[in-house]
Amino acid sequence: MSRILTAMCTHILMGSNSMSRCSDWLKNRDVRKELGLDSGLSQRTINHAVSLIGNHSDGILVRLWEGLDADIISRTPM
């Protein structure tokens, strides 16, 4: 799941929120190789990942915040 999420976030950060375009983008062998994916992801798989992320968004945001907060604390000079 983490590689799927990485692929989706990378695609969004490149300027496209379309998961259909993300699925098309992942058909490129070089893109898949760079992301460590063995094969392309179907639109259905991406839609399922979006649904799972949505169902767990509160927990995901808390964990992201904890990770960012820990990183900020570790960089703060004492």
Rosetta blueprint (number, residue, H / E / L):
1 M L
2 S H
3 R H
4 I H
5 L H
6 T H
7 A H
8 M H
9 C H
10 T H
11 H H
12 I H
13 L H
14 M L
15 G L
16 S L
17 N L
18 S L
19 M H
20 S H
21 R H
22 C H
23 S H
24 D H
25 W H
26 L L
27 K L
28 N L
29 R H
30 D H
31 V H
32 R H
33 K H
34 E H
35 L H
36 G L
37 L L
38 D L
39 S L
40 G L
41 L L
42 S L
43 Q H
44 R H
45 T H
46 I H
47 N H
48 H H
49 A H
50 V H
51 S H
52 L H
53 I H
54 G H
55 N H
56 H L
57 S H
58 D H
59 G H
60 I H
61 L H
62 V H
63 R H
64 L H
65 W H
66 E H
67 G H
68 L H
69 D H
70 A H
71 D H
72 I H
73 I H
74 S H
75 R H
76 T L
77 P L
78 M L
